[in-house]
Amino acid sequence: MRHLVAVASVALWAASALAGFPQGARAAEEIDPKLVAAAKKEGEVVYYTSMSREVTLKITKNFTKKFGIPVKLVRKGTNQVIQMVEAERQAGINRADAISFSDPAVLYKWRDEGRFADFQLPWEDKFDKRFRDPKGVLVPLFPLMIVFGFNKAVVPPDKGPRSWQDLTDPKWKGMLGHSDPAYSGSTGMTIMVLKDKFGWDYYKKLAANKPLMTQSIGATPKMMSTKEAPIAALALSFYLSAQVNQGQPFEIVYPKEGPILYVHYAGLSKGAPHPSAGKLFLAYYTSAENQQFLTKIPEAFYPARTDVKPAPGSPPLSQLNFMPIDFQKFKKEKASITDNFKKIMTSQ
């Protein structure tokens, strides 16, 4: 198990930090001052991630404001992050302190190979048990939900799709947006779950609807807003929530067969150039302060912690019948899924 690096105690936030937060969120953990001092001495954090640049910049800005430590952010698609880290490893280079991306199978593999440092956050018991790494190495940042959505200015709500299968209806031809599993780990996992449930025929029918392809799963809501593709055939719920909270006429659909949920984990790189700063960054990311912040921004993330409430209006996770992801299976099938999907989409 991870070794203790910070001590939790209860403190009141400064008044400026309390704005917009409920009374119950006003108690925050205090991180070990010795860790903070060591992190400041190291001078920076290098963070590799596939998470949305807009969201990550909000978090890193708050971190730097709180601790005075700059974050060097490297944001790429999941597969690009993996390739970059692997290339650096082959070259004997270790630049990243903290690493997170949307492919738990690869993170599990790297964990089992001993590529992440073993340490413990002081609020481990606050994480939802479903989201904890069984081996206690990876840090759960937040759960992610894959759903779909449509633009109500184009598709009337009473006529819109309500299930994954509805998306294959020929009436949606030329109206779908879909991301690329060669770039997006979330997309690859979704394809595996849906082809296991419905068979590859599902994607042959989807391909017949001529979806507009894009690299990132984060781009499908953008295509909805421009009406290039008014239906996102898959999307992360936080991207859709952000657009809805900014006034877009979007319907977020929690499919009848079930949304797909997984956890966005992070690891502290073993031999990190700034190990204390990396620990401090992950401690801040999972603190009650930041977890509450994530529920308050337009993206309305679900927290990884049970002592932080989800955003108002977000359906409780307990009310949704999720379709599970077999991460070990995905690790084995990832390449073939990408190849088959490409062949099907280009053959239509």
Buried (B, 14 or more C-beta within 10 A) or exposed (E): EBEEBBEBEEEEBEEEBBEEBEEEBBBBBBBBEEBBEBBBEBEBBBBBBBBBEBBBEBBBEBBBEBBEBBBBBBBBBBBBBBEBBEEBEEEEEBBBBBBBBBBBBBBBBBBEEEBBBBBBBBBBEBBBEEBBBEEBBBBBBBBBBBBBBBBBEBBEEEEBBBEBBBBBEEEBEEBBBBBBBBBBBBBBBBBBBBBBEBEBEBBBBBBEBBBBBBBBBBBBBBBBBEEEBBBBBBBBBBBBBBBBBEEBBBBBBBBEBBBBBBBBBBBBBBEBBBBBBBBBBBBBBBBBBBBBBBBBBBBBBBBBBEBBBBBEEBBEBEEBEBBEBBBEBBBEBBEEBBEBBBEBBEEE
